[in-house]
């Protein structure tokens, strides 16, 4: 981002989104809630296989164990997303990742969210001795978070993991499909899937998320990022490493990089266009663990009731 990007406008828009997000999406667990005392009684840290790691879970619907997926809103400052390119060599595949780096550009809520992430880390660290801390990065003098996921899981770490369905919008050049058809010792499983979407508001006021191709995502967009926090062991006596595991990215406000024409026929990339006109280049064996649906396709009343009950309990304990 540079002088052609309005930081102040983006900050103001992000703050408005942060303030209303919990109300707009009641079935999502906003990261800020994790700092409240009642969460300690609601979640549990357990070790799961394939791949071996410690996960934060909670029980839903009396006996379903579900991984806790947290949500945070921020402005994209860097991204490495599909389509995937490169060589299909073992060492290359092992280290291939998709990632999103977001910042609050100095907003108080994002700073509080970073503190909440350290609270989550502290809970994991009680179970994984020597767990290295989650890194809060710095971009342009502001706090930033990099949230990522491996494209492939080594088969030796997940012998029975099944291949997930390969979305053509994610694999537009057939790279993942090519690995599947080869004898490479890797799998693209549910653990590796990341969902990409954009929030749309319809004429009747209904808000839904529509699936998009990852390359529609731009630096400067305001997004909601869903992620889980896991603890990976490095080996006996070697401690561990905490990771923010990317689950989904949803564009909430793309107007800071896009400008709609009055006839709504096409989009102009305002920031990119201004840079081009200036002559500059664009920088462009336990109980099964249920995976939560990333994008809500219509809120479920029972889910609303459960979250309302939980948040009410949190508020009461704070009083």
N, C-alpha and C positions, 0 to 999 in steps of 0.2 A: 504494500500500500504506500501511496505517496501523496503529493499535494493535490492530485486530482480526485482523491477519495475523501469524502467529508466525514472525518472522524467524529465530529460533534453530533451530526445527524444520526450516525450509526449508534453512538453511545445512547442517545435519547431513545431511539427505537428499541434498542436492546433492553433498556431499563423498563420500558412499558411492557415488553413481552415477558420479562422476568417476573414482574409484579402480578400478572394475570395468569401465568402458565398453570399454576396449581388448580385454579378454578376452571380454566378452559379444558384441561385434560386431567380429570380427577382420578383416572385409573393409572396414571403414571406416578412413579415414586420420584419426587423431586429431591435432588441431592441435599438441599438445605434441611429436610426433615430428619436426616440421619443424625444430626447433632442433638436432637431432642431425646430426653432420658427414656421415654417409653420404648424406643427402638431396641434398647438393650434386651428387653423381654420378648421381642418379636422375632429376632433373627438368631441364627446359629451358624457357626463355622464348622464345616465338615470337609473331609478329604474325599475326593472322587477320582476314579480312574479314567484313562483314555481321553486326554492325557492326564497323568497324575498331577493334581493340584488341589489346593485348599480353596473352597468357594463359600461365599456368604449366602445362606439359604433361609427360607421361612416356609412355614406350613400354610397351605391354602386349602380351602374346602375340606377341612378336618384331617385329611391324610395325604394330600398331594404336596410333595416337597418341591419347591420352586426356587430357582436361583434368583436372587435379588438383582434386578436391573434398575440402575439409577439413571436419572436424566439431568442434563445440564444444558444451559443455553449460552451461546457465545458467538463470536464473529470469526469466520475462517481466516487464518493468517498463513496457513500452509496446508497442502493436501497431497497425498499420493494414493490415487484411487484407480480402479480399472478404467479402460481396458489394460490388460496385462501384456507386457512385452518383455522379451528377453530369451535367453537360452534355456532349454529344458535339461540343464545339467543338475545333478544331485545337490551340489553346494549352492547353486543359484536358487533352486526351488526351496531349499531348507530355510533360506533367509528372506524369501519374498514376503512382503507385508503390504497391507493397505492401511493408511493412517489419515487422521485429520487432526490438525493443530488449531485450537481455538483460543481466543483471548477475550476478556471483557473490556479491553482498552481502558482499564482503570475504574470500572464500575464497582461499587461496594458489594453488590450481590455476587459477582464473580469471585471477588477476593474472599468472601465468606464461603463460597463453594469450594475454593481451594483448601481452606481450613477444614471443611467438612471431609474432604478426601483424606486428609491426614488423620482424622478420627477413624475413618474406615480402615486405613492402613494400620493404625494402632491395634484395632481389634484383630486383624489378621496376624500381626506380629506376635501376639500372645500364643499363637498356635504354631508358628514357624520360627524357631530360634534363629537369630542372625539374619532376619529378613531385611533386605536393603530397602531404604525409604523410596517412596514414589517421588519422582523429580518434578518439581514445579519449575517450568522453564520461564524464560524471559524473552519477550519480543517487543522491541521498541520502547523499553522501559516499563512494560506492563507484564503482569503474570500471564502465563499461557500454559495450556495442557496439551500434550500429545497423547492421543488415544488411538490404539492400533490393534490389528489382528493379523495373524499369519494367513497367507493364502492357502497353504497346504500344511497338513499335519503329517510328520513322518510315520509311516506304517508301524514302525517298531514301538512307537508310543501309543498307538491305538490299533491293536491287531484286529479288533472286531468292529471298528467304526465303519458305518456304511457311507457310501457316497451320497451326498445331497444332490437334489435336482439342480442342474446347471441352468441358470437364468441367461437367456440369450442377450439381454440388455447388459449383463455384467460381463459376459464372455463373448463380446461381439466379434473378436478375431479368432475364436476357437482355441485359445491357449489352454484353458482348463480342460476342455474336452480332449485336446491332444495329449495331455498328461494322463488322463483317465484311460485312453486307448493304448498308452505305452506301458512298459514294464517298470516305470519309475516307482520306487518304494514310498509313495505318498498318497494321501487321500484328501479330497475336498469334502469335508463332512459338515454337519450342522454347526460344529464349533467354529468353522471358518467362514460361514455365511454372514455377510453384512447387507442390510437392507438400506436402500436409498429411496427417499421420497420427497415430496413437496406438499406443503399444506395449501389447500384450496378452500375458499369460502364461496358457497353457492348463493344464488339469488334469494333462496328461502332462508338464508342465515346458517345453513348446515355447514359444518367444518369437517372436511375429510382429508385424508392423506392419499395422494396418488403416487404410484410408483414412477420413478424416473431413472434415466441412465446416469451413472456416476459422473460422466463428463459434463453434465449440466451444472454441476456444483462449481462455484467460483470463489476465489479468494475475495473476501469482502462481504459475502453473504452472511446473514444471521441464521443460525441453525440450532436445532435441538439435537443433541447427541445422546444416544442411549448406550450405556456401557455397564459391564460388571467388573468387579475387582477380584483378582485371583492371586494366590500366593504359590509360586513355583519353587520346588526344592532343587537345589543345584547338585545335591549328592550328600552322602553322610558326612557330617562335620563341615560342610561347605556353606551352610546357611541357605538363604533363598532370595528370591526376587519378587517384588510385587508388581503386577501389571494391570493397567487399565485396558480391558478387553473390549474392543469396539463391536457394538451390536447393530446400531442403525444411525443414519444421518438423515435428518429431515430439514429441508429448507423452509424457514418460517417467513423470512423477508428477504427477497432477492432484489428489491428496488434500488439498493445502493450500488448495484453493479448493472442494473437494467433500467431502461427507460421505455415505457409503452407509448406507441404512437396513438393519436386520437382515434384513428380508425381501427386500432387493435389488430392490424394485419400482421405486423412483425415486430420483433424486439430489436432495439439497438443496444449494444453494450456500451453504456455511457462512459464508464471509466476507461475501458479498452479503447473506445473511439477517441476520447480526448488525448490519450497517450499517443495514439497513432498520428493524430493531427499535429501533435507537438514534435513529431519526429523521433519519439522515444519508443523503445521496444517494451512489450508487455511481459512482466514477470509472471511472467505467468508461472462290588457286588452289593450294593446298598439299594435302598428304595430308589426307583428311577427319578432322575432330576428333570423336572419339567422345564422346558424352555419357553419363555413368555413371548407371545406374539408382539412384534415390535410396533406395528402400526395399528391403532384401534379402528376397526371398521364398524362404527356405531357403538356407543357405550352400552355396556351390559348393566342392567339395574342392580344386580346382585353385587357387582364390582363396586359400583358407586356407594352402596350401603356399607360394604366392608371397609373402604377407605374413609368414609365419613365417620364410622365408629372409631377407627384408629386415630384419626386426626383429632377427634373430640377428646379422646382419652389423653392425647399428648398435651392439648391445651389445658385440660383440667389439672394435669400434674404440674404444669408450669405456674398455675395460680396459687 
